[in-house]
Amino acid sequence: MRYFIEFSYNGTNYFGYQIQPKDISVQEELEKALSTILREPIKTVGAGRTDTGVHAKKMFAHFETEQILPDHLTHQLNSFLPADISIKRIFKVKDDFHARFDATFRTYEYYISLEKNPFTQNSAWQLWRRNIDVDKMNEACKILFEYEDFTSFAKLHTDNKTNLCKIYKAEWEQAGTELKFTISANRFLRNMVRAIVGTIVEVGSGKMQPQDLRKVIENKNRSSAGTSAPAHALFLVDVGYDF
């Protein structure tokens, strides 16, 4: 039987979601907890793999077992797991339903602080030394909808079969001294969101004009885009399925 887990985590202490040969990952902690409680080896498949230091407010994974899971398994897992990983729910799905391949969209949020804020040092990019034009950044965001090949924002030397993505939403909102970037797409390339943020911040700070983003994308070269924004301000906030 196949089960889905909905969970969240603070990625500060982890080298991403996916298991690493020598470094601690969220997947490793999750599988260790499940295997210990269910007393059998459990392997999970996640909806995606977040980078080192990236957080997830809503993440999904699936696993298989022949056991009928107890109602209190969520509580047991939360008691066993470290404080920075939280299980929301566990539920049965069809045997062929896949956490990664059946996801219809993914949504990320990125946070920037325009003032020196000691309370968001670990959750927002501190850009209080720069003047940021949010209107120009949103003007640049509209250009993203014109393209589907985002090679310029992809991490180099990955095993991607294609760099095509369909972006459904990309916009900046300002509330006081906090900026929030929301981006939603059918799929994302490794490092893609952070590369987009880093490039659009260059537009906002006057180093680029909004229309320059077209040339960046059309060059299909990572060196044409800006430096990746820091990981600690990025949150995976939703993954969509047709359950």
C-alpha positions as CSV (number, residue, x, y, z in Angstrom):
1,M,0.0,0.0,0.0
2,R,1.2,3.5,-0.8
3,Y,0.9,6.4,1.7
4,F,1.5,10.1,1.4
5,I,3.0,12.2,4.1
6,E,2.5,16.0,4.3
7,F,5.2,17.6,6.4
8,S,7.2,20.8,6.9
9,Y,10.8,21.6,7.9
10,N,13.2,24.3,8.7
11,G,16.1,23.6,6.4
12,T,18.8,25.5,8.3
13,N,20.5,22.4,9.6
14,Y,20.1,20.2,6.5
15,F,21.9,19.8,3.2
16,G,18.6,19.8,1.4
17,Y,15.7,17.3,1.3
18,Q,17.4,14.5,-0.7
19,I,19.7,12.0,1.0
20,Q,23.4,12.9,0.7
21,P,26.3,10.4,1.0
22,K,28.0,12.2,3.8
23,D,25.7,15.1,4.9
24,I,22.6,15.1,6.9
25,S,19.3,15.6,5.0
26,V,15.6,15.8,5.8
27,Q,14.9,12.6,3.8
28,E,17.4,10.7,6.0
29,E,15.8,11.9,9.2
30,L,12.3,11.0,7.9
31,E,13.2,7.5,6.7
32,K,15.1,6.8,9.9
33,A,12.0,7.7,12.0
34,L,9.6,5.7,9.8
35,S,11.9,2.7,9.7
36,T,12.3,2.7,13.5
37,I,8.6,3.1,14.4
38,L,7.3,0.6,11.7
39,R,10.2,-1.8,12.3
40,E,11.0,-2.3,8.6
41,P,13.2,-0.5,6.1
42,I,11.2,2.5,4.6
43,K,12.2,4.5,1.6
44,T,10.5,7.7,0.7
45,V,10.1,9.6,-2.6
46,G,9.7,13.4,-2.2
47,A,7.8,15.9,-4.3
48,G,11.2,17.5,-5.1
49,R,14.6,18.2,-3.6
50,T,15.1,21.5,-1.9
51,D,18.7,23.0,-1.8
52,T,20.8,23.2,1.3
53,G,19.3,25.6,3.8
54,V,16.0,26.0,2.0
55,H,12.8,25.5,4.0
56,A,9.4,23.9,3.3
57,K,6.1,25.0,4.8
58,K,4.3,22.3,2.8
59,M,6.1,19.2,1.4
60,F,4.9,15.8,0.4
61,A,6.6,12.4,0.0
62,H,5.2,8.8,-0.5
63,F,6.3,5.5,0.9
64,E,5.1,1.9,0.7
65,T,4.3,-0.7,3.4
66,E,2.1,-3.7,3.8
67,Q,1.2,-2.6,7.3
68,I,-2.1,-0.9,8.3
69,L,-0.8,2.3,9.8
70,P,-2.0,3.2,13.3
71,D,-4.0,6.4,13.8
72,H,-1.4,7.8,16.1
73,L,1.6,7.4,13.7
74,T,1.7,11.1,13.1
75,H,2.0,11.8,16.8
76,Q,4.7,9.1,17.1
77,L,6.7,10.5,14.2
78,N,6.6,14.0,15.6
79,S,7.8,12.7,19.0
80,F,10.7,10.9,17.3
81,L,11.8,13.5,14.8
82,P,13.9,16.6,15.6
83,A,12.1,19.8,16.4
84,D,12.8,21.3,12.9
85,I,10.7,18.6,11.1
86,S,7.0,18.4,11.6
87,I,4.5,15.8,10.2
88,K,1.1,17.2,9.3
89,R,-0.8,14.2,8.1
90,I,-0.4,10.7,6.6
91,F,-3.0,9.3,4.2
92,K,-3.4,6.4,1.8
93,V,-3.4,7.0,-2.0
94,K,-3.6,4.8,-5.1
95,D,-0.7,2.4,-5.5
96,D,0.5,4.3,-8.6
97,F,0.1,7.8,-7.3
98,H,3.6,9.5,-7.3
99,A,4.7,12.4,-5.0
100,R,7.0,13.8,-7.7
101,F,5.5,13.0,-11.1
102,D,1.9,13.6,-10.2
103,A,2.5,17.0,-8.7
104,T,0.6,19.6,-10.9
105,F,2.4,22.7,-9.5
106,R,4.9,23.9,-6.9
107,T,4.9,27.3,-5.2
108,Y,7.8,29.1,-3.5
109,E,8.0,32.3,-1.5
110,Y,11.2,34.3,-1.1
111,Y,11.6,37.0,1.6
112,I,13.6,40.2,1.6
113,S,14.0,42.7,4.5
114,L,14.6,46.3,3.5
115,E,15.6,47.2,7.1
116,K,18.2,45.6,9.4
117,N,16.0,43.2,11.3
118,P,17.6,40.9,13.9
119,F,14.5,38.8,14.0
120,T,14.6,37.7,10.3
121,Q,18.3,37.1,10.0
122,N,17.6,33.4,9.3
123,S,14.5,33.8,7.2
124,A,15.0,36.9,5.0
125,W,17.7,38.3,2.7
126,Q,18.8,41.5,4.4
127,L,19.0,44.2,1.7
128,W,18.7,47.3,3.8
129,R,21.9,48.8,2.3
130,R,20.2,49.0,-1.2
131,N,17.4,51.0,-2.7
132,I,15.0,48.6,-4.3
133,D,12.4,49.6,-7.0
134,V,9.6,47.0,-6.6
135,D,7.6,48.3,-9.6
136,K,10.6,47.6,-11.9
137,M,11.0,44.1,-10.4
138,N,7.3,43.3,-11.1
139,E,7.8,44.7,-14.6
140,A,10.6,42.2,-15.1
141,C,8.5,39.3,-13.7
142,K,5.9,39.8,-16.5
143,I,8.7,38.8,-19.0
144,L,9.0,35.4,-17.3
145,F,5.6,34.4,-18.7
146,E,6.9,34.8,-22.3
147,Y,9.3,31.9,-22.0
148,E,9.5,28.3,-21.1
149,D,13.2,27.5,-21.5
150,F,15.0,28.7,-18.3
151,T,18.4,27.3,-18.9
152,S,19.9,30.6,-17.8
153,F,18.6,30.0,-14.3
154,A,19.5,26.3,-14.0
155,K,22.3,24.9,-12.0
156,L,25.1,23.7,-14.2
157,H,26.0,20.0,-14.7
158,T,22.7,18.5,-13.5
159,D,20.8,15.5,-14.9
160,N,17.9,17.5,-16.2
161,K,16.4,16.0,-19.3
162,T,14.7,19.3,-20.1
163,N,15.0,22.9,-18.9
164,L,11.4,23.7,-19.9
165,C,9.1,25.0,-17.2
166,K,5.7,26.7,-17.3
167,I,5.4,29.6,-14.9
168,Y,1.9,30.4,-13.6
169,K,2.6,33.2,-11.2
170,A,5.5,35.5,-10.4
171,E,5.1,38.7,-8.4
172,W,6.5,40.8,-5.6
173,E,4.5,42.2,-2.8
174,Q,5.6,44.8,-0.2
175,A,4.3,45.1,3.3
176,G,6.2,47.8,5.2
177,T,9.9,46.9,5.0
178,E,9.3,43.3,4.0
179,L,9.2,42.1,0.4
180,K,7.7,38.7,-0.6
181,F,8.2,37.1,-4.0
182,T,5.8,34.4,-4.9
183,I,6.5,32.1,-7.9
184,S,4.5,29.1,-9.0
185,A,5.2,26.7,-11.9
186,N,4.6,23.2,-13.0
187,R,8.2,22.3,-12.2
188,F,11.4,24.1,-11.2
189,L,15.1,23.5,-12.1
190,R,17.7,23.2,-9.4
191,N,18.6,26.6,-8.1
192,M,16.1,28.2,-10.5
193,V,14.1,30.3,-8.0
194,R,17.2,31.7,-6.3
195,A,18.8,32.5,-9.6
196,I,15.6,34.3,-10.7
197,V,15.5,36.3,-7.5
198,G,19.1,37.3,-7.6
199,T,18.7,38.5,-11.2
200,I,15.5,40.4,-10.6
201,V,17.0,42.1,-7.5
202,E,19.6,43.5,-9.9
203,V,16.7,45.0,-11.8
204,G,15.3,46.5,-8.6
205,S,18.6,48.0,-7.6
206,G,19.2,49.6,-11.0
207,K,22.0,47.3,-12.3
208,M,19.7,46.0,-15.0
209,Q,16.6,47.3,-16.8
210,P,13.5,45.1,-16.8
211,Q,13.7,44.4,-20.6
212,D,17.3,43.2,-20.1
213,L,15.8,40.0,-18.7
214,R,14.8,38.9,-22.2
215,K,18.4,38.8,-23.3
216,V,19.4,36.9,-20.1
217,I,16.8,34.2,-20.8
218,E,17.4,34.0,-24.5
219,N,21.2,33.6,-24.0
220,K,20.5,30.2,-22.3
221,N,23.7,30.6,-20.3
222,R,23.9,30.6,-16.5
223,S,26.6,33.3,-16.6
224,S,24.2,35.7,-18.2
225,A,22.0,35.7,-15.1
226,G,22.6,37.3,-11.7
227,T,24.2,35.6,-8.6
228,S,21.8,33.2,-6.7
229,A,20.0,34.8,-3.8
230,P,20.8,33.2,-0.4
231,A,19.0,30.0,0.4
232,H,17.9,30.8,3.9
233,A,15.1,33.1,2.7
234,L,13.5,30.6,0.3
235,F,10.4,28.6,1.3
236,L,8.5,25.9,-0.5
237,V,4.9,26.7,0.4
238,D,2.7,24.5,-1.7
239,V,2.6,21.4,-3.9
240,G,-0.5,20.7,-5.9
241,Y,-2.1,17.3,-6.7
242,D,-5.4,16.0,-8.1
243,F,-6.1,13.7,-5.3
